[in-house]
Amino acid sequence: MTLGFLIMLEIAARRYCGVPGPITTQAREVIFAPKPGPLYGGMALMMVVLTWRQRFIAAGAAIGIDIVFVLVRWAVDAKVDSDHFFGNGALWVMLGCAVIAVTRRTGKERVLLLKGVGLGLLLVAGRKTGDTWLLITSKTRPTVLDPYVATADHALGNPSWVMGRILRATAPVGTHIVDVVYAQLAVAAVVVALYQLRNVAAERRFPSHHLVRTFLVIGLLGPAIYMIFPVVGPVFAYGPGASGTGGVQWAVANLWPNTPPPIGALHPVPYDAITPRNCMPSLHTAWATTIFIHSRKGPRLLRYAGAFWLVATLSATLGFGYHYGVDLVAGVVFALTIETAMRAFDRGWDRSGIQLVGYGATVFAALLMAYRYLPVEMAEHPWVFGPLLLLAMGSVIYGYVRTTRRWEPNAPEPAPVRRPEPQPEPV
């Protein structure tokens, strides 16, 4: 199924964008300079199935191969950006482990090693798939719905405008910290995943559920919503663009972050064919929420790091003008719904899992409908719709916490209801 999905994206990228898709770009990186991405992160995930001796050998081989590639490129005077130097070695090691699994391993050992390789390659393919999705959204959606979302955001007090001014006031320290957190979200995910998968080599099996699975599903399904609800974000639609100047000619008005957008007649607006329509929902929020959830069972330092990463990611998405506040609300609901579905799939679907997934999907759909068809009403009655938005998100959070606690293996059984014993009638 995953291979079929990648083939469909490959065809769509070539047909609608005229560029190679995820399969071709990944195959090119066996030889050509790789784009910045989680190649070494994927290799780290693959190595959870190896012994410590095998890990050192794999890491040394990857670094050695990368050094050879760098020297060859330097010798032939290849024009390569400094961020594109390393990564081929990690890909070669993962492919080499796949060959070893097929030719030198049998039975459960072969299956385990192939699962490890598959996990690492899926992380890398997920990045390529996301890049292709974003390119398709920019080429196939010539208009965006930012005026609708910006108007609906009045119900929450225009948090992107507020956080944008706060970050500007704390520059350069505040902006640098949240920028690093925002850019290195995949690193945080790999750290949490490595903690969850730390015992795979000893137990010779993967846990039934871990972070990477939910992370990948969010990345695969989220961009499909971009196609339905294309939005570029405040800094592009109401500001100068991420580069500082490039988006002014396409912006509705140059207002962000000083002046909230006015409430007026709404209609889709045209935008360039380069900027991804990747705001609704906020997948950075969804991923950071998932990292926070999966870090709860780790040691204290990991729990603190998960909480910090969530807060910093939310601050960055708003403060840099990449998302509206309502995007974040939708992203939290989206993440919890996907996480519930993945957990329910692993443990077997029951009534509570089906109900929570159905409820989360209904709330998510209702949010999108409200942003599209009730934005003016939301802006004109913020004291009604603002609490309603937070209540809807809070209800999904409460349902998730309550349901998953009952799913824990050591969760206490609910106390039986004691009925009062009937008293004998007086004689």
N, C-alpha and C positions, 0 to 999 in steps of 0.2 A: 504493500500500500504506500509506504514512504517513497519507494523508487518510482511508482506511478505518479505520485504527486510532484516529484522532482522533474520527471519527464514533461509533465504538463506545464510546469513553470518554464522549463527550457524552451518549449515550443512558443509559449506566450511571450517570453522575452524577445525571441527572434522575430516573431510576427508583429508585435505592437511597438517594440522599441528598437529593433534592428541591431541588437547586441547579444553576445553570448549569455546563456543562462547559468544557473548554479553548477550544473554538471560540467560544462565546458570550462568555466573559470577555475573550478577546483582541480580538474585534470591538468590545466596549464601550469598550476603551481607545483607540479612534480618537478618541472624543469625551470620555469621562469620565476622571476622574483615574486614572492607572495605579497598580497595586500595585508595591511595590518589586521590581525584577527586572532582568534583563540586557538592557533595551531598548537602551541605548547600547552595551553590549557586542556585541549582535547587529549594530547599525549599524557598529561598528568592524570586525567580521568581513566585512560586506558590502563595506566600502570597500577591501578588499585588491584588488578588481578595477578600482578607479578610479585615475586619474592623481592626482598631488598637487594639481593645480588643482581637479579635481573633488571631491577629499576636503575641501578647505577650503570649497568651496561647499556641499557636503552638510552638513558640521558647522555652518557658519554658519546654514544654513536650519533645521536641527533646533533649534539654540539659540533662534533667532528665533521659531519656532513655539511653543516651550515658554514663552517670555516672554509671548507673546500669550495663551496659555491661562492662565498664572498671573494676568495682569492681569484677564482676564475673570472668573476665579473670585474674585479679590479684589473686583472691582466688584460682583458679585452676592452677595457674602458667603457663598460656598460653604464648607461645613464640610469641610475637607480636611486630613488629617494632613500634617505637614511632609515626611514621607518619600514622599508621593504626588504631589508637585508636578510633577516632571519625568519625561519619558519619551514623552509624546505626540509630540513633535517627531521623535524617532528613528524611531518607527513610521511617521509620515507620510512621512519621507524614504525609508524602505525601500519603502513602497508606491508612492511616486512613481517610484522607480528601476525598479520592476517595470513601471509604465505606460510609462516611457520605453523600456525594453527591447523592449516589444511594438510600440510605435508608431514609434519613431525608430531602432531598430537592426535589423540584418539579419545573417544568417549566424552566424559564430563569435562576433562581438561580442555579438549578442543572447543566444546561449547562455551566454557567459561572464557577462554581467551578470545573467541570470536565475539562474545558479548562485550568484552572490554574494548576491543577494537571498534565495534559498532557504536558503542557509547561515545568514544572519542571522535569518531568521524561524524556522528550525528550532531555533536556540538559545533563542529566546523561547518557542516552543511547547513545548520540552522542559521549561521551568520550569512552565508552565501544566499540562502533562501530569502532572508529578510532584506538584503540589499536588492535582490531582484524584485521582490514585492514592492518596495518603495519606488523603484524606477518605473514599474508598471503603473502605479497610482499617479505619478507625475505626468505620464504620457497619455493616459486614458481618461483622466478626469480634468478637463480644461477649466472647470469652475469649482469654487470652493464655497462652503457654507459657514465661513467664519462670522459673518454678521449675525446669524442666528445664534451661534454659540456665545459670542461676545455679549449679545443682548441677554441671553439666559443667565450669563455669569453675573449679571447685576443682582440676582437673587442671593448670591454668596458674598456680595460686596466687592466684586472685581479683585479677587486675591492675587492675580498675576500682576496687576498694576501696583498693588500694595507691596508685594514681595520684591518686585523689580526696583522700587525706590529704596527698600531696606538694603538690598544687596548693593545697590549703587552707593549707599551711605557707608557701607562696611568695606568697600573696596580699598586696597586690593586683597586683603587677607580673606575676607568672607567669600568673595567671588572665587578665589583660587581654591579654597577648601572644597566648596560645593562643586566646582568644575571637575576636580580630580575624582570626587565621588561619582558624579554623573557619568564621566567617561569610563570609569573602571568598574561598572556594574557587573560585567561578566567575570571579573577577577573575584569579586565578593561571592558570586554564585559558585565558582569553582572551589573556593575555600570551604564554604558550607557543604558542598557536595562531597569534597574529599573527607571531611569529618564524618559525614553520614556513611561513606563507603570505606571507612578505614579498616574494617574487619573482613572485607571481601576475600582477601588473599588467604586469611586463616580459616574462614568458614567455607571457602570454595563455593560461595553463592552470593547473589546480590540480594539486598533487602527488597521486600515487596513494593515499597514506595520510597522514592527519594526525590530530591529537588530537581534534578536534571530533567526528569520526565515532564513535570509540570512546566518547567521553564521552556522546554521545546514546544509543547502544545500551545502555550500562550503565544509564542513567536510564530507558530504556523497558522493559528486561527485569527489572531488579532488583526493582521493586515487585511483580511477579508472584510472586516468592518470598515477599514479605511476606504474600500471601494464603494461601500454603501453611504458612508458619511464622510466625505473628503473635507478635511480641515488642515490648514497649514500652521496656525498658531499666532498669538498676539504679535510677536516680534516681526513676523512676516506680513501679516494682514494689516497691522496698525503701527508698524514701526519700521526701522531701517533695514531689517533683515539681519541674519546672524553675522554677516560679514561687516555690517556697519553701514553699507551704502547700497548694496545690490538690490534690496527689496523695495526701495522707495517708489520706483516707477510702477510697481504692481500693487502697492498698499492702498487700502481704502482711504486711509488718512494716516498721517504721521503723528500718532497720539501716545504710543506706549513709551515709557510707563508713567508719564506725567498726567495725562488727561484721560479719564475713562471714556469709552466710546458712547456716543449719544444713542438714545432710543428713537428709532425712526422706522421708515418703510424698509422692509427686508426683502432681499432677493439674492440669489447666488451671484458671486462675482468672479470674473475671469482671473486666472493667475498663470504664471509661467509654466513651462513644461520641464522644469528642472527640480523645483522644490517638492519634496515628498509630502503627500497629504496624510501625515502620520500622527494626528493628534487625538482622534476619537476612536477608542479610548486611549488613555495614556498607558502605553505598555511599559514604560519605565516605572510608573507607579505600580502596575500589576506585578512586574518582576521584583521590585523592591519589597512589595507586600509578601510575595512568596518567600523571598529570602528571610524576611522577618519571621514568618511562620515556622520555617524549617530550622531556624536558629534557636527556637525556644527550648529545645531539648538538649542543647549543647552546654558546655561549661559557661561560667559567668562571663568570661571575656567575650565568647562568641555571641552570647545573648546581648551584651552591651553593644557589640559591633553591629549586630543585625538591627537593633533599634536605631543606632546612630545612622546607619546607611539608609534606613527608611526615611528618617526626618530630613537628612541632607539631600536625598534624592527628591523628595517633595519640594524642598526649598529651591533646588536647582531648576526643576521643571517649571515652576512658577516664576522664580526670580530672573531667569534668563529669557523669559517670554516664549518658551517652547510650548506651553500648555495653558489652557484656561482652567479655572477651578472645577468646573463641571466635568472636565476631562478626567480629573483625578478621582472624582466620585465614581464615575463609570469604570475607571480602571480598577478600583478596589473591588467593586461588585463583580467585574469580569474575572479577576484573579481568584476570588473566593469560590465562584461558581466552577471554574476549571479545576481548582484544587479539590473541591468536594467530589466532582465527577471522577477524577483520577483515583482518589481514595476509595470511593464506592466501587469503582471497577475492580480494584485490587481485592477488596474484602468480600465482594459479592453484593449486587444491588439489593437493597432492602427498602422498606417503605420510607424510612427517614432520609436515606440518600436520595431517592427519587424525588421526594417532596422538596428537599433543600435545593437540588439542582434545578428543578422546575421553578421554584420560587425565585432563585437567583437569576435565571434566564428571563423570567417575567419582569422582574425589577429592572434588569438591564435594558430590555426592550422598551419598557415604559419610560425610562430615562431618555433614550434616544428619541422616542416619539415626542416627549415634552420639549426637548431641546429644539426639535424641528418645527413643531406646530403650535407650541405655547410660549415662545420666548418673550413676546411682548407682555403677556400676562404675568410671567415670572418676574420680569424686570419691574413692572408696575406694582407688584405686591410682594416685595422681598421678604417681609416679615411672615408671610404665609408659605411661600414656596422655598425659601432658604431652609427653615426648619424641616419642611417636608423632605427635601433632598437629603439632609443629614439623617433624618429619621429612616428613610428608605435604606440608605447605606448602613446605618447602625443596625437595622433589623436583620440584614444579611450577615453582618458580623456576629450578632448575637446568635442567630441560627447556626452559623458555622461552629462557633465555640461550643454551644450546647450539644450539637449533634456529634462532633468529633470527640468530645469528652466521653460520651457514651460508647464510642467505638474503641477507646483505649482498652488494652487487655486487662489492666488492673483497676478498671473503673468499678466502683462499688455498685452493687445491684440496687435498684430502687427499692426503698422500704415498702413492704406490703401495706395496703390500706387496711387498718383495723376497724372492723365494724362493731358498734356497741352490741353486747350480748342482750338478747331480749330478757326483760325482767318478768318474773312470774306475776300474774294478775293477783291482786289482793282478794282474799276469800271474803 
